[in-house]
């Protein structure tokens, strides 16, 4: 391997390291400038430093973090949704929320990782406010918060704010292409010639320009980016940092609330959005004892209100599966089919089944 090939391989490795982030295991990243073109999810089966790894889109793009409701306020307890899909009931008397950087500590043994420090601080204040309320007020407070996280207007505003980083994304893409598509072939064809050094000299012009745009954007929008001058120096001198400068800015963009993934209605496509809506609905609604419960869980009630407001019918977000004879029942949570209606779905923790004859909602 020649020196040029080795340098190119090292740059590619460093660039992939910049694309590999550690985020909360249940986080979503909505990627797109004018509208969400894709959602990026972390590999939640692997945990490190309280989070999970995610490979960002290789092409620098604006992105907005989102998370489902991990904390749900009920009158007598706080529900914590774990990363493995299970739920835990926490007593309000034992909860003392504290934020430490990106980590929200609920009590001595329960912590929650959030996308950034501002989200952890906001959630600590929110849980503290819920705890101070009377028991009959906590559910209504959660429903109000849920409506805010499902606001289509807020989702559009956060996407528009991330879209303002388009210049950083464009220049990052140019830097990426200049390294791989221009400099690498030019070195192979031209060697150590004057024309090659002219092409190579364009690279620091691009990276220093990116550092200038990075600092100007932070100052213009008054963003809190830690060690911003040292980061700007790295952006100016190292192409892989320069190409991913947009990630630092998007991570620091202010937002009024941490959105739910369903806030981007029918994005990136209606079919994908409905599939996500069905998954969240089943996990919220269908739990052991759902048939005899006097009222639905707070998160299920919030989703149902949202679907009604968006004119989404129950056939769309809770369709019945097509059963194959002789099956007569199915688990409403995982849609596994059963031959008997009086069984429980043990895979879902003992969820009661729905039957062909009677399908109560």
N, C-alpha and C positions, 0 to 999 in steps of 0.2 A: 504494500500500500504506500503510495507516495505521500509526501507531506501535505499536499493539497487535499487529497482524499481523507487523510487523517483529520485535518482541520474541519472538513465538511462533516465528517461523522461526529466529531466532538460537538460542533454547533447543533446538529440535529438532536443529539442526546440532551444537550442543555435546553433546547427549545421544548422537547417533550416533557422535560422536568418542569418547565414553566407552565405547561398545559395541565399538569397533574396537580390537582388541589385536594385538600382535605376539607370536607364540608359535613354538616350534620347528615346522618344516615337517611333521614326522611326528607331532606331538602330537594327541591326542584330548582332548576335554572331555566328560566324562560329566555330563549335566545331569539333575537330578531330586532330590526330597527323600527320599522313602521308597524309591523304586526309580528306575533310570535311565529317563527318558522319551525321551531322544534323545541322540545323539552329535553334537558340533559339530566339524567339521574345518576347518583353515585352507586357504587358497588356496595350495597348495604350488607352483604354477607361477610365483609372484611372490615374490621374496626381497628383504628389506630388513632391515638391521641383524642379519644372521645368522638371521632368522626369516621367518615368513610371516604375512600379515594374516588375521585371523579376525573375523567379525562375530558377537559374542555374541548370545544370544537377547534380543530387545528387552525382554521381561518379566524383571525381575531374578529369578534362580533360583540355588539352590545348585549348585555344579559342582566336579568332581574331575578333575584332569589325569591322563592316562595316556599311555603311549608303548610302542610295540613295542620289541623288543630291538635296539638299534642297535649294541651292542658284544657280540660273542660270543667267548668264550675257547676256543680250541683249544690243543692241546699245544704246537705250534710257532709259532703266530701268533695275533694278535687280528684278528677280522673286523670291519670297519667298514661298516655299511650307510649308504650315502649317500642324500641326499634325492631323487636322481633314480632310485632303485631299483637302482643298481649296487652292487657290493661291492668293497671294497679290503682287501688283506691287509697287515697291519702287523707288522713284526718286533718281538718282545718287547724285544729289546736296545735299540731306539731309542725305546721308549715311556717318557716321564717325565710322568705325569699331573699337572696342576695346575688348580685351580679358581679362576676369577676371576669373581665374581658369578654370572651365569647361564651362563657359558661354561666348558666343560671342554676344556682344551688337552692333547692326547695327545702331540704332539711338535712339532717346529718348523713343520710345515705342515698339521697336521690338528687341527681344532677341532670341538666339538660343542656346540650350544645346548640347554639343558634348561629345563624350566618355571620353576624358581626357583633361587636360590643354594644352598639346602639340598640340592637334588637334585644339583647340580654337585659339591658337596663330598662327598656320599655316593658318587657314581660315581667320583670321584678316589680315594677310599679303597678302593673295591671293586677297581678296576683295579690299584692298587698291591698289594693283597693277592693278586690273581691272578698278577701278575708274580713275586712272591716264592715262589710255590709251585713244586714240581717239575713238569715238563711233564706227567707222567701224572696229576697231581692237578687240573690246570686245568679240564678238561672236567667233572669231577664237581663242582667248585666252581660252574661256570656253571649246571649242571643244578639244583643246590640253590637258587641265586638265582632261576632261572626258575620253580621251584615256588612260591617266595614271591610272585613277581609275578603268578602265576595263582591265588592263594589266594582262593577265594570268600568266606571269612570276613573276610579283610583288606579286600576290596572292599566288603562290607557295613558294616564298621567305618568305612571312610573315607566312605562315603555317609551313614552315620548322623552322623558328625562334621560333614559339610557341611550336613546337615539341621538342625543346631542353629542355623544362621544364618537359619532361617525367619522370625524376627521382623524381621530387617533386610530380607529379601526382601519381606515383606508391607508394611512401611512404605514401602519403595522403590516398590512398585507403587501404593500410595495416593498418594504424592507425584507419581508420573507421571500418574495419572489426575486428580489435583487440578489439575495444570497444564493438561492438554490438554482434559479433559472438563468441568471446573467453571469454572476462571478464564477460559479463552478464550471460551466462550459467555456467561459472566456479563458480561464486559466489552462484548461485542457488544450484549447486551440492556439492561444497566443503565448502561453508560457510566461516567463518573466520579462515581458516586453513593456515598452512605454505605454502602449494602448491598454494593456491589462491594468497597469497601475492607475491609469485614468479612470477606468471602470471601478477599480477598488476604491479610489478616492471619493467616489460618489456616496459610498456607504456611510462614512462619518458625517457627511452633510445631512443625510437622512436621519441618522440617529440623534444628532444634536438638534435638528429641527423637532424631532419627536419629544426630546427632553424639554424644549422651550414650550411646545404646545401642552405638554403634561403640566408644567408649573402654571402656565397661564389659565388652563381650565380649572385647576384647583383654586387659584386666587379668584377667578371670576365667579365661581359658584360657591366659594367659601367652604370647601370640603375639608374634613379632618382626616388627613392622611399622615400616619406616623412616619417620621424620618423622611419627609418628602424630598429634602435637598439631597440626601444620600441616595435615595431611590432615583432621583433625577440624574445624578452622576452615573449610576449604573445604567440607566437608560441611554445616556449619551455615549457610553463607552462599550457597552455590550449589546450586540444586535438582538440576541434572544430576549433580553429584558425589554429592549425597545419595541420589538414586535408585539409583546404582550402587555404594553403599558395600559391598554384599555381596561384590563382586568383589575388593576389597582384603583382606577377611577370608578368603575361600576360597583366595586365592593364598598366604596365610601359614599355613594350617592345617597342623599337623605330621602327618607320615605316616611309617610305618615303612619303606615301600618304594614306589617309583614303579611303579604297577600296569601290567600289560599290558591292552590293551582287551578281551581275551577273559575277563578275570577276572569280569566281570559276566555270568554264564552266562544265556543266553536272555533278555537284556535289550538293547534295549527290547522285542524280540520274538524268538521262537525262529528265525523265518525270517531276520531280519536278522543275528542272531548266527551262524547257520550259514553265511551268505554271507561274513561276515568271517572265520570260521574257515577256510573253503575258500581264501580269498585268501591268508591267512598260511601255510597248509599248503603250497600250491603254490609260493610264493616260497621257502620254507625247504627243501622236499624236492627239487624238480625244478630242478637246475642242470646245466650241462654236465658229463657224466661220471657222472650219477646211477646209470646201469645197472651200471657196473663198480666203483662205490665199495665199499670193504670195510665201511664203516660209514656211517650217515647223518650229515649235519651235526648239530652239537650242538643248534641251535634246532629242527630237525625232530624229533630224538629227544625234546626237552622237550615239544613239542606232541603227539607221539604218546602219550607217557606221560600227559599231561593228558587227552587224549580217552579213553583207556582207563579212567582213574580216574572219568571222568564218564559212562561207558557210552555214548559216542558211537562208532558203528560206522564202519568205513572207507567204507561206502557213503554215509554222511551227509557226511563231511568231504572225501572224495575220489571223488565220483561220476564215472562215465564219461559223456561227452556222447553224445547221440543223433546218430550219423553218418548223413549222407544219401549214398546211392549216387551215384557209385562210390567215395567216400572209404573208405579202409580203416585209416587211422591218424590220430592226433591228437597235438598237443603237450600233455603233461600240465600244463604251466605256464599257457599262455594258452588252451588248448582249441581252437586253430585246427586245421582238418581238412586232411588230405593224401591224395593219390592213391597215394603210394608210401611204404613203411614204412622204407626205408633212408635217408631224408632227415633233416636236422636243422632245427630251427626257428631260423632266423637272427634272428627278431624277439626271441627270448629268449636270444640269445647262443650258440646252438648246442646246444640241449637235445635229447636223443634222444627219439624218438617212442614212444608206446604204440600197440599194434595191437589189432585186434579179436580175433585168435586168441590172443594172449598178453598179459595185462595185469598184469605184476608190480608189486607195491607198492613 
